[in-house]
Amino acid sequence: MNAEPRRREFLLSRGWVQAAALVMLFGFFVLGLLAYRAHTDSAPIPERTVTPDGRTVYTREDILAGQEIFLRNGLMQYGSVYGHGAYLGPDYTADYLRRSALFVRERLGGQEDAAAAARTVKDFKENRYAPDTGTLVLTAEQAGAFEALAKHYHASFSQPTTAMGLRPGAITDEADTQRLTAFFAWTAWTASTLRPGKDYTYTNNWPPEPRVGNGPTGPMVVWSVLSLIALLGGIGLLMAAFGRWNFLGWHGHEQRTVSFRRPSEVALTPSQRACAWFFLVMAVLFLAQALLGGATQHYRAELASFFGFNLATLLPFNLARTWHVQLSILWVSTSFLAAGIFLAPMVAGHEPRGQHWLAYALLGALAVVVFGSMAGEFAGIHGWTTSAWFGNQGFEYLDLGRFWQVLLSLGLLFWVVLLYRVLRRRLRTESAANMPWLFFYSALAIPAFYAVGLLARPGSHFTLTEFWRFWVVHLWVEDFLELFTTLMVAYIFVLLGVVSERVALRVIYLDIILYSAGGVIGTMHHLYFSGTPAEHMALGAFFSAAEVIPLTFLTVEAWSFLRLGREQDAKSHAPFPHRWAILFLVSVGFWNFLGAGVFGFLINLPIVSYYEIGTALTSNHGHAAMMGVYGMLAVALALFALRYLIPEERWSERAAKLSFWSLNLGLAWMVFATLFPLGVLQLHESVSHGYHEARQLDFLTSERVELLEWMRLPGDALFILGGVLPLVLLCWRGVLHRVPHTERSGPELAPLFTRVEGAAGPPEGQP
């Protein structure tokens, strides 16, 4: 009987594990309490909404049915509710509130009548909901506003043209538009009516609408100030600690000289060679996503025309944006899946038989999800199906039908099984707190937290669907993908021999602590105004400020990586093969700080978010953070692997260089030529004249805005032609000219370096 292999001891002090566990447990404990509060203290959905004489205006069933109509028709990818969604159409909460307030004031005495203005505020603020009967009583004027607005929205959504960017006759059934209006009316009621016993509304007085008495609250200002203090104090403490102790130890490795193996000397396993197809699929999806992004942006420059072609008849704005947002997740995820499959044999030192066939099966399942979900979204938005399972679920970032969502969750879990098949022999020999186990844990968190999105159901309370949706948008994307990112980047440097495993492990645990300290509870910064209790805003604002701190740290370390790469390139006997992959990682650090940090913190301040949510400043943060961080990282991982998959004579440094500069300059052009200045204009319009005005098509199609949109065209062209197409070329070469499979002479995979000079030996724990 073979003896159980002895486990390698943990490379660091146990205090690192204890600190990481405590911080993460604290974050999820608080998040659990906030989930309970969201379920128990969200705005009620009345069973019946009636006039003073008892006539039913709309029911709970009407509100929930209207919500489902809103979602399945892709209207969250056209306009928004509670500020969340797309940015071409209006925010329907603010839109209904403004129009109904004007209607009521006119009925009470006219727009210039002071008594009518005061009475309008009183009527909208008074909470006439009876919890014991589930009945909400509207005033006669509010009921009249509902009837008038039902006709307005029916005329708007049923018009037979593409003048709004929607397909002709988007919703023609009068019963559907009546229910849709009931949903809008309920969100407007939550936005204008005081919580019982409070002096603010269910949405913390959002949107800013003086006609119903909505203005900034005291806690909103206080927590904005405290967020700034937390940010400045946290960065100061972090910089002081690093300046005093330098406990990570990067600088000691600048004295090492590593000789790298030429890519042609590194033997690849069958599953690693299969990754070439993953990267080609990634590049094609990236190209489609970028083209769709250009199309969605063009709607603001020419609403009813795409260079003379009426695009909205086939590809209305909400469908183009649905695909654009979905593909951003899918192409980045494809790269991450491939990178995990590619790195696992290098971590484990071997690969089990048949692994490549399972990898191909995963790629096939991914293709089914991509094309199946896109077809369902097309059918749902064009009105061919009303199924939330196979059609369009309609949540921003979770638009795909629930069947495809379940299938994608299972596919991600299958990917974890693939990694475990490769890693299990190595895991038996490692402490459960060392890097191989952390690599596996971080991979396991990806399907686990994506599957949480299944708790967001189209027919449940909208505030609660938003709560669980943002577990995916924030926790899955900004925390656990970030953790897996850190693991992969750290392992790449360990495998290359330029960083010891002990140092990499310190960085990983520090990232876990810093991200968990702010990122877990900071999820609530998305939910300031979505009907959750006020403590969600207080805790979300304060802890989300801490999210910028690790981004500052990573920016500093990105330049250390760059300097380290240059040192090694200059001193190594063999050329450093990953110059452009490393430069993409450096750009990740830059965009992490600017896009996720600076732009993210700007809109996370409650007092700023109050006026700007759902404007181009939100889009500015989204583009700079999603593409700048995860997009650039996905490309970096692809280039790292492709450097080994493509024979040296077929590799093109020029294509990699062109892609790097074009993607980064194109993204910077998008941000600084259009998105940021447009966001500032909208913020000024919102503060000066009203949030409703800042979200209207009249403003978004004005001459100033149209000029800004046309100014983006060169950046988009550079991004697509100079950035994406060379990447597609490299990925195509990875498939067309893949290096042949070679049998290894020994049982273990060779490391990616030949020797380390100026050190006692290779990095600790090198497989």
C-alpha positions in Angstrom: 0.0 0.0 0.0 1.4 3.4 -1.0 1.9 5.9 1.8 -0.1 9.1 1.7 2.1 11.8 0.2 3.3 14.3 2.8 1.8 17.8 2.5 4.0 20.8 2.0 3.6 23.2 4.9 2.0 26.6 4.5 4.6 29.1 3.2 3.5 32.1 5.3 2.4 32.9 8.9 -1.1 31.6 9.8 -2.0 35.2 10.6 -2.5 35.8 6.9 -5.1 33.1 6.6 -6.8 34.2 9.8 -7.0 37.8 8.7 -8.3 37.0 5.3 -11.0 34.6 6.8 -12.1 37.1 9.4 -12.4 40.0 7.0 -14.3 37.9 4.5 -16.6 36.4 7.1 -17.3 39.8 8.5 -18.2 41.1 5.0 -20.6 38.3 4.2 -22.2 38.4 7.7 -23.0 42.1 7.2 -24.2 41.4 3.6 -26.4 38.7 5.0 -28.0 41.1 7.5 -28.5 43.6 4.6 -30.2 40.8 2.6 -32.6 40.2 5.5 -33.3 43.9 5.8 -33.9 44.2 2.0 -36.5 41.4 2.2 -38.3 42.7 5.3 -38.2 46.5 4.7 -38.4 47.1 1.0 -41.3 49.2 -0.4 -44.5 47.2 -0.3 -46.4 46.2 -3.5 -50.1 46.9 -2.8 -52.6 44.2 -3.5 -55.0 47.0 -4.9 -54.4 50.6 -5.8 -57.7 52.5 -5.7 -59.3 55.9 -6.0 -60.9 57.7 -3.0 -64.2 56.2 -3.9 -62.8 52.6 -4.0 -62.5 52.1 -7.8 -59.5 49.9 -8.7 -56.8 51.6 -10.7 -54.3 48.7 -10.8 -53.5 45.6 -8.8 -50.4 43.8 -7.6 -50.7 41.4 -10.5 -50.7 44.4 -12.9 -47.5 45.7 -11.4 -45.6 42.4 -11.5 -47.0 41.7 -15.0 -45.9 45.2 -16.1 -42.4 44.5 -14.7 -42.2 41.3 -16.8 -43.3 43.2 -19.9 -40.6 45.8 -19.2 -37.9 43.1 -18.9 -38.9 40.7 -21.7 -39.2 43.6 -24.2 -35.6 44.6 -23.4 -36.7 48.0 -22.0 -34.0 47.8 -19.3 -31.5 47.9 -22.2 -33.2 51.0 -23.6 -34.1 53.1 -20.6 -34.0 52.5 -16.8 -35.9 52.1 -13.6 -34.4 53.4 -10.3 -31.5 54.7 -12.5 -30.4 51.2 -13.5 -30.4 50.1 -17.1 -29.5 51.7 -20.4 -29.0 55.4 -21.2 -30.8 56.2 -24.5 -34.4 56.1 -23.2 -35.7 57.9 -20.1 -35.6 56.7 -16.6 -39.2 55.6 -16.3 -39.4 56.2 -12.5 -38.3 59.8 -13.0 -40.3 60.2 -16.2 -43.6 59.0 -14.6 -43.0 61.0 -11.5 -42.4 64.3 -13.5 -45.4 63.8 -15.8 -47.8 62.8 -13.1 -46.7 65.7 -10.8 -47.3 68.2 -13.7 -50.7 66.6 -14.3 -51.7 66.8 -10.6 -50.5 70.4 -10.2 -52.4 71.4 -13.3 -55.6 69.8 -12.0 -55.2 71.5 -8.5 -54.9 75.0 -9.9 -52.1 75.4 -12.5 -48.4 75.3 -12.8 -47.9 78.9 -11.4 -50.3 78.5 -8.4 -48.3 78.3 -5.2 -51.1 76.5 -3.3 -51.3 73.9 -6.0 -47.6 73.3 -5.9 -47.7 72.9 -2.1 -50.7 70.6 -2.3 -49.0 68.5 -5.0 -46.0 67.9 -2.7 -48.2 67.0 0.2 -50.3 64.5 -1.9 -47.2 62.7 -3.3 -45.4 62.6 0.1 -48.4 61.3 2.1 -48.3 57.5 2.6 -51.8 56.2 2.2 -50.9 52.5 2.1 -52.7 50.3 4.6 -50.5 47.3 5.4 -53.5 45.4 7.1 -55.5 45.4 3.9 -52.8 45.8 1.3 -54.6 48.7 -0.2 -53.1 51.9 -1.6 -55.4 54.9 -2.0 -54.5 57.5 -4.7 -56.0 61.0 -4.8 -58.4 61.6 -7.6 -55.8 63.7 -9.4 -53.2 60.9 -9.1 -55.6 58.4 -10.5 -56.4 60.8 -13.4 -52.6 61.1 -14.0 -52.4 57.3 -14.3 -55.1 57.2 -16.9 -53.5 60.0 -18.9 -50.0 58.4 -18.7 -51.3 55.0 -19.7 -52.4 56.6 -23.0 -49.1 58.4 -23.3 -47.0 55.3 -22.9 -49.3 53.3 -25.2 -48.8 55.9 -28.0 -45.1 56.0 -27.3 -44.4 52.2 -27.4 -46.9 51.4 -30.2 -45.8 54.0 -32.7 -45.0 52.3 -36.1 -41.7 54.1 -36.5 -38.1 53.7 -35.2 -38.0 57.4 -34.0 -37.2 56.3 -30.5 -34.6 53.7 -31.4 -37.0 50.9 -30.7 -38.4 48.5 -33.3 -41.6 49.7 -35.0 -44.7 48.8 -32.9 -42.5 47.6 -30.0 -45.6 47.0 -27.7 -49.0 47.4 -29.4 -51.3 45.6 -27.0 -53.2 48.2 -24.9 -53.5 45.8 -22.0 -49.7 45.4 -21.9 -49.0 49.1 -21.9 -51.6 49.5 -19.2 -49.7 47.0 -17.0 -46.4 48.5 -18.0 -47.7 51.9 -16.8 -48.8 50.3 -13.5 -45.2 49.1 -13.0 -43.8 52.6 -13.7 -46.5 54.1 -11.4 -45.5 51.9 -8.5 -41.8 52.7 -8.8 -42.8 56.5 -8.9 -44.9 56.0 -5.8 -42.0 54.4 -3.9 -39.8 57.3 -5.1 -42.2 60.1 -3.8 -43.9 58.6 -0.7 -42.4 58.8 2.7 -41.4 55.7 4.5 -43.5 55.2 7.7 -42.0 57.2 10.5 -39.2 58.7 8.3 -38.7 62.0 6.6 -37.5 60.5 3.3 -39.0 58.2 0.7 -38.5 54.5 0.1 -35.8 55.4 -2.4 -34.0 57.9 -0.2 -35.6 60.9 -2.0 -34.4 59.8 -5.4 -34.9 61.0 -8.1 -34.2 64.7 -7.4 -37.6 66.2 -8.3 -38.6 69.5 -6.5 -42.2 69.2 -7.8 -42.8 66.4 -5.3 -40.4 67.7 -2.7 -37.5 65.3 -3.4 -34.1 66.7 -2.5 -30.8 65.4 -1.0 -31.1 63.9 2.5 -28.8 64.7 5.4 -27.4 61.1 5.6 -26.6 61.3 1.9 -24.2 64.3 2.5 -22.8 62.9 5.7 -21.9 59.5 4.2 -20.4 61.2 1.1 -18.0 63.1 3.4 -17.2 60.0 5.5 -16.5 58.1 2.3 -13.9 60.7 1.3 -12.3 60.5 4.7 -12.2 56.7 4.5 -10.5 56.9 1.1 -7.8 59.4 2.1 -7.1 57.7 5.4 -7.0 54.2 3.9 -4.6 55.2 1.1 -2.4 57.1 3.5 -2.2 54.1 5.9 -1.4 51.7 3.0 1.3 53.9 1.5 2.8 54.5 5.0 2.9 50.7 5.6 4.6 50.0 2.3 7.1 52.8 2.7 8.0 51.7 6.2 8.2 47.9 5.8 8.3 46.9 2.1 7.0 43.6 3.5 6.0 42.2 0.1 9.6 42.0 -1.1 9.3 42.8 -4.8 12.4 44.9 -4.9 14.7 42.0 -3.9 13.8 40.2 -7.1 15.1 43.0 -9.3 18.6 41.6 -8.5 17.7 38.2 -10.0 18.5 37.2 -13.5 16.3 34.6 -15.1 17.1 32.8 -18.3 13.8 32.0 -20.1 13.1 29.0 -22.2 12.3 29.8 -25.8 8.6 29.2 -26.4 9.5 26.5 -29.0 11.2 24.6 -26.2 8.1 24.4 -23.9 6.2 21.2 -24.5 2.4 21.6 -24.4 -0.3 19.1 -23.4 -3.3 18.3 -25.6 -5.6 20.4 -23.5 -3.3 23.3 -23.7 -3.2 23.0 -27.5 -7.1 22.9 -27.4 -7.0 26.4 -25.9 -6.2 27.8 -29.3 -9.8 27.3 -30.3 -11.0 29.0 -27.1 -8.9 32.1 -27.9 -10.2 32.2 -31.4 -13.8 32.1 -30.2 -12.9 34.8 -27.7 -11.5 37.0 -30.4 -14.5 36.6 -32.7 -16.9 37.3 -29.8 -14.8 40.4 -28.9 -15.0 41.6 -32.5 -18.8 41.2 -32.5 -19.1 42.9 -29.2 -17.0 45.9 -30.3 -19.0 46.3 -33.5 -22.3 46.2 -31.6 -20.8 48.8 -29.2 -20.2 51.1 -32.1 -23.7 50.5 -33.4 -25.3 51.4 -30.0 -23.2 54.5 -29.7 -24.2 55.6 -33.2 -27.9 55.8 -32.1 -27.0 58.9 -30.2 -25.4 60.5 -33.2 -28.2 59.5 -35.7 -31.2 58.2 -33.8 -33.2 56.9 -36.8 -30.4 56.2 -39.2 -27.2 54.3 -39.5 -25.3 56.0 -42.3 -28.6 56.1 -44.2 -29.8 52.6 -43.2 -32.7 52.3 -40.8 -30.9 49.8 -38.5 -33.6 49.7 -35.8 -36.0 47.7 -38.0 -33.7 44.7 -37.6 -31.3 45.7 -34.7 -33.1 48.1 -32.4 -31.0 49.9 -29.8 -32.2 47.6 -26.9 -31.2 44.5 -28.8 -27.8 45.8 -29.9 -27.1 46.9 -26.3 -28.3 43.5 -24.9 -25.9 41.7 -27.2 -23.1 44.2 -26.5 -23.4 43.8 -22.7 -23.8 40.0 -22.8 -20.9 39.5 -25.2 -18.6 41.6 -22.9 -19.1 39.0 -20.2 -18.9 36.0 -22.6 -15.7 36.9 -24.4 -13.9 37.8 -21.2 -15.1 34.6 -19.5 -14.0 32.5 -22.5 -10.5 33.9 -22.1 -10.5 33.2 -18.4 -11.7 29.6 -18.9 -9.0 29.0 -21.5 -6.3 30.6 -19.3 -7.4 28.3 -16.4 -7.2 25.2 -18.6 -3.8 26.4 -20.0 -2.2 27.1 -16.6 -3.5 24.1 -14.7 -1.0 21.6 -16.2 1.8 24.0 -15.5 0.7 24.3 -11.9 0.2 20.5 -11.5 3.1 19.3 -13.5 1.0 16.8 -15.4 -2.3 16.2 -17.3 -4.6 13.2 -17.1 -5.7 11.4 -20.2 -8.6 12.6 -22.2 -8.5 16.1 -20.8 -8.5 17.8 -24.2 -11.7 16.0 -25.2 -13.4 17.4 -22.1 -12.1 20.9 -23.0 -13.6 20.6 -26.5 -16.9 19.5 -25.0 -16.8 22.6 -22.7 -16.1 24.8 -25.8 -19.1 23.2 -27.6 -21.3 23.9 -24.6 -20.2 27.5 -24.5 -21.0 27.9 -28.2 -24.5 26.5 -27.5 -25.0 29.0 -24.7 -23.8 32.0 -26.7 -25.8 31.3 -29.8 -28.9 30.0 -27.9 -29.0 33.0 -25.6 -28.5 35.5 -28.4 -31.3 33.9 -30.4 -33.6 33.9 -27.4 -32.8 37.6 -26.8 -33.6 38.4 -30.4 -36.9 36.5 -30.3 -37.9 38.1 -27.0 -37.2 41.7 -28.0 -38.9 41.2 -31.4 -41.9 39.8 -29.6 -41.7 36.3 -31.0 -41.7 34.7 -27.5 -42.7 35.7 -24.0 -40.7 32.9 -22.3 -38.2 34.0 -19.7 -36.6 30.6 -19.9 -35.7 30.5 -23.5 -36.3 34.1 -24.5 -35.1 37.3 -22.9 -35.0 37.6 -19.1 -34.2 41.2 -19.6 -32.0 42.1 -16.6 -29.0 44.2 -17.5 -26.0 41.8 -17.5 -28.4 38.9 -16.9 -30.5 39.3 -20.1 -30.1 35.7 -21.2 -33.1 33.3 -20.6 -33.0 31.3 -17.4 -32.4 28.0 -19.3 -29.2 29.5 -20.8 -28.3 31.0 -17.4 -28.6 27.6 -15.7 -26.6 26.0 -18.6 -23.8 28.6 -18.3 -23.7 28.0 -14.5 -23.3 24.2 -15.1 -20.7 24.9 -17.8 -18.6 26.9 -15.3 -19.0 24.2 -12.7 -17.9 21.6 -15.4 -14.8 23.8 -16.0 -13.9 23.6 -12.3 -14.2 19.8 -12.5 -11.7 19.9 -15.4 -9.3 21.9 -13.3 -9.7 19.6 -10.4 -8.9 16.5 -12.6 -5.5 18.2 -13.4 -4.8 19.6 -10.0 -5.9 16.8 -7.6 -2.5 15.1 -7.4 -0.8 18.4 -6.6 -3.5 19.3 -4.1 -2.9 16.2 -2.1 0.7 17.3 -1.5 -0.1 21.0 -0.5 -1.3 22.8 2.5 -4.9 23.9 1.9 -3.8 27.5 2.2 -1.0 27.4 -0.4 -1.3 28.7 -4.0 -2.6 25.5 -5.7 -5.5 25.3 -3.4 -6.2 29.1 -3.7 -6.2 28.7 -7.4 -8.8 26.0 -7.1 -10.9 27.9 -4.5 -11.0 31.0 -6.7 -12.0 29.0 -9.7 -14.8 27.3 -7.7 -16.1 30.7 -6.6 -16.8 31.7 -10.2 -19.7 29.3 -10.9 -20.9 29.6 -7.3 -21.4 33.4 -7.4 -22.6 33.5 -10.9 -25.4 31.1 -10.0 -26.6 33.5 -7.3 -28.0 35.5 -10.2 -30.7 32.8 -10.5 -32.3 34.4 -7.4 -33.2 37.4 -9.5 -36.5 36.4 -11.1 -38.5 38.5 -13.5 -41.7 38.1 -11.5 -40.5 38.9 -8.1 -40.1 42.2 -6.2 -38.0 44.5 -8.3 -35.9 45.8 -5.3 -35.0 42.2 -4.4 -34.2 41.2 -8.0 -31.8 44.2 -8.1 -30.2 43.1 -4.8 -29.4 39.6 -6.2 -28.5 40.9 -9.7 -25.8 43.0 -8.2 -24.3 40.0 -6.5 -23.3 39.0 -10.1 -22.6 42.5 -11.4 -20.4 43.4 -8.4 -19.4 40.4 -6.3 -18.9 38.0 -9.2 -17.2 40.5 -11.5 -15.5 42.9 -9.2 -14.5 40.6 -6.4 -14.2 36.9 -7.3 -13.1 37.4 -10.9 -10.6 39.9 -9.5 -9.4 37.2 -7.1 -9.1 34.6 -9.8 -7.3 37.3 -11.9 -4.8 37.8 -9.0 -4.2 34.1 -8.8 -3.5 33.7 -12.5 -1.2 36.7 -12.8 0.7 35.6 -9.7 1.1 32.1 -11.0 2.3 33.4 -14.4 5.1 35.3 -12.6 5.9 32.3 -10.4 6.0 29.9 -13.4 8.3 32.4 -15.3 10.6 32.4 -12.3 10.7 36.1 -11.7 8.7 36.1 -8.4 9.0 33.5 -5.6 5.9 31.6 -4.5 6.2 33.0 -1.0 6.1 36.6 -2.3 3.2 35.8 -4.7 1.3 34.3 -1.8 1.7 37.4 0.3 0.3 39.5 -2.6 -2.7 37.1 -3.0 -3.6 37.2 0.7 -3.2 41.0 0.9 -5.5 41.3 -2.1 -8.1 39.0 -0.5 -8.0 41.1 2.7 -8.2 44.5 0.9 -10.9 43.5 -1.6 -13.0 41.8 1.0 -12.7 44.8 3.4 -14.4 47.1 0.8 -15.7 45.0 -2.0 -18.2 42.7 -0.2 -20.2 45.3 1.7 -19.4 47.8 -1.0 -21.8 45.9 -3.3 -24.5 48.1 -1.8 -23.3 51.2 -3.5 -25.4 50.0 -6.4 -28.5 50.0 -4.3 -28.7 53.5 -2.8 -31.9 54.4 -4.6 -33.5 51.0 -5.4 -36.0 50.8 -2.5 -33.6 49.3 0.1 -33.5 50.7 3.6 -31.1 53.7 4.3 -28.4 51.5 6.0 -27.7 50.0 2.6 -26.6 53.5 1.4 -24.6 54.2 4.6 -22.6 51.0 4.6 -22.3 50.8 0.8 -20.9 54.3 0.6 -18.4 53.9 3.4 -17.1 50.5 2.4 -17.0 51.1 -1.3 -14.5 53.9 -0.6 -12.2 51.2 0.6 -12.4 49.5 -2.8 -10.1 52.2 -4.3 -7.3 51.3 -1.8 -6.3 48.0 -3.4 -6.6 49.5 -6.8 -4.0 52.1 -5.8 -1.7 49.3 -4.5 -2.1 47.4 -7.8 -1.2 50.4 -9.8 2.1 50.8 -7.9 2.8 47.1 -8.3 2.0 47.2 -12.1 4.9 49.6 -12.6 7.1 47.3 -10.5 6.1 44.4 -12.8 7.0 46.6 -15.8 10.4 47.5 -14.4 11.0 43.9 -13.5 10.2 42.8 -17.0 12.6 45.3 -18.5 15.3 44.3 -16.1 14.9 40.6 -17.1 14.7 41.4 -20.8 18.0 43.3 -20.6 19.9 40.8 -18.5 18.6 37.4 -19.6 20.6 35.2 -21.9 17.3 34.4 -23.8 14.8 37.1 -24.8 11.8 37.6 -22.5 8.9 36.2 -24.6 6.0 38.0 -22.9 6.7 41.7 -23.4 3.2 42.5 -24.7 1.4 40.3 -22.3 3.2 42.1 -19.4 2.4 45.5 -20.9 -1.3 44.5 -21.1 -1.1 43.6 -17.4 0.5 47.1 -16.7 -2.5 48.7 -18.6 -4.8 46.6 -16.4 -3.2 48.4 -13.4 -3.6 51.8 -15.0 -7.3 51.3 -16.0 -8.0 49.6 -12.6 -6.9 52.8 -10.9 -8.5 55.2 -13.3 -11.6 53.4 -14.5 -12.6 51.3 -11.4 -10.9 53.6 -8.9 -11.2 57.3 -9.8 -14.3 57.1 -12.1 -15.9 54.5 -9.9 -15.4 56.4 -6.7 -16.7 59.6 -8.4 -20.1 58.0 -9.0 -20.1 56.0 -5.8 -20.3 59.1 -3.6 -24.0 59.2 -2.7 -24.4 62.9 -3.3 -22.9 62.6 -6.8 -24.8 59.4 -7.6 -28.0 61.1 -6.6 -27.7 63.4 -9.6 -25.8 61.3 -12.1 -27.0 57.7 -11.8 -27.9 56.4 -15.2 -26.0 59.0 -17.1 -22.9 58.8 -19.3 -20.7 59.0 -16.2 -22.0 55.6 -15.3 -21.2 54.4 -18.8 -17.8 56.0 -18.6 -17.0 54.0 -15.5 -18.3 50.9 -17.0 -16.2 51.1 -20.2 -13.0 52.1 -18.4 -13.4 49.4 -15.7 -14.9 46.5 -17.7 -12.8 46.8 -20.9 -9.8 48.5 -19.2 -9.5 45.9 -16.5 -11.1 42.6 -17.5 -10.8 43.2 -21.3 -7.1 44.0 -21.2 -6.5 41.2 -18.8 -8.3 38.7 -21.1 -6.1 39.9 -23.9 -3.0 39.6 -21.7 -3.9 36.0 -20.8 -4.5 35.2 -24.5 -1.1 36.6 -25.6 0.7 34.7 -22.8 -0.8 31.4 -24.0 -0.6 32.2 -27.8 3.2 32.8 -27.4 3.6 29.1 -26.8 0.8 27.9 -29.2 2.1 29.8 -32.2 5.5 28.7 -33.8 8.1 31.5 -33.4 8.3 32.0 -37.1 4.5 32.7 -37.2 4.4 34.9 -34.2 4.0 38.6 -34.9 5.4 41.2 -32.4 4.0 43.9 -34.7 0.4 42.6 -34.4 0.7 42.4 -30.6 2.2 45.9 -30.4 -0.5 47.3 -32.7 -3.2 45.7 -30.7 -1.8 47.0 -27.4 -1.6 50.6 -28.5 -4.8 50.6 -30.5 -6.9 49.1 -27.7 -5.5 51.4 -25.0 -5.6 54.6 -27.1 -9.0 53.7 -28.6 -10.4 53.2 -25.1 -8.8 56.4 -23.8 -10.4 58.2 -26.8 -13.8 56.8 -26.0 -13.5 57.9 -22.4 -12.0 61.4 -22.7 -13.4 62.5 -26.1 -17.0 61.4 -25.4 -18.1 59.5 -22.3 -16.5 61.7 -19.6 -17.4 65.1 -21.1 -20.9 63.9 -21.9 -21.3 62.7 -18.4 -20.2 66.0 -17.0 -22.7 67.8 -19.3 -25.5 65.5 -18.1 -24.5 66.0 -14.5 -24.5 69.8 -14.9 -27.9 69.5 -16.6 -29.3 67.3 -13.8 -28.1 69.7 -11.1 -29.1 72.9 -12.9 -32.4 71.9 -14.5 -33.4 68.5 -13.3 -32.6 64.8 -13.6 -35.6 64.3 -15.9 -34.2 66.8 -18.4 -30.8 65.2 -18.4 -32.3 61.8 -19.4 -34.6 63.1 -22.2 -34.0 62.3 -25.9 -34.2 66.1 -26.5 -31.0 66.6 -24.5 -29.3 63.4 -25.8 -29.9 64.4 -29.4 -28.9 68.1 -29.0 -26.2 69.6 -31.2 -23.6 69.6 -28.4 -24.2 65.9 -27.5 -24.3 64.9 -31.2 -20.9 66.6 -31.7 -19.4 64.6 -28.8 -20.8 61.4 -30.2 -19.3 62.0 -33.6 -15.9 62.8 -31.9 -15.9 59.2 -30.6 -15.8 57.7 -34.1 -12.0 57.8 -34.6 -11.5 56.1 -31.3 -14.0 53.4 -32.1 -12.3 52.8 -35.5 -8.9 52.7 -34.0 -10.1 50.3 -31.3 -11.7 47.9 -33.7 -9.4 48.1 -36.7 -6.1 48.5 -35.0 -6.9 46.7 -31.7 -9.4 43.9 -32.2 -8.5 42.7 -35.8 -4.8 42.1 -35.1 -5.8 40.0 -32.0 -8.2 38.0 -34.2 -5.3 37.5 -36.6 -3.0 36.2 -33.8 -5.8 33.9 -32.5 -6.4 32.6 -36.0 -2.7 31.8 -36.3 -2.9 30.0 -33.0 -5.4 27.6 -34.6 -4.0 27.4 -38.1 -0.3 27.0 -37.1 -0.6 25.4 -33.7 2.7 23.8 -32.5 2.6 20.0 -32.8 2.1 17.9 -29.8 5.4 16.5 -28.5 5.8 13.8 -25.9 7.7 14.7 -22.8 10.7 12.7 -21.9 10.1 13.0 -18.2 7.0 12.7 -16.0 6.8 16.4 -15.1 6.3 19.4 -17.3 9.4 21.6 -17.7 9.3 25.0 -16.1 9.3 28.2 -18.2 12.8 29.2 -17.2 16.1 27.4 -17.4 18.0 28.9 -14.4 18.0 31.8 -11.9 21.2 33.6 -11.2 21.8 35.8 -8.2 19.6 33.6 -6.0 20.0 30.3 -4.1 17.7 28.5 -6.5 14.4 28.6 -8.2 11.4 30.1 -6.5 10.0 28.1 -3.6 7.4 25.6 -4.6 8.1 25.7 -8.3 6.5 22.7 -9.9 
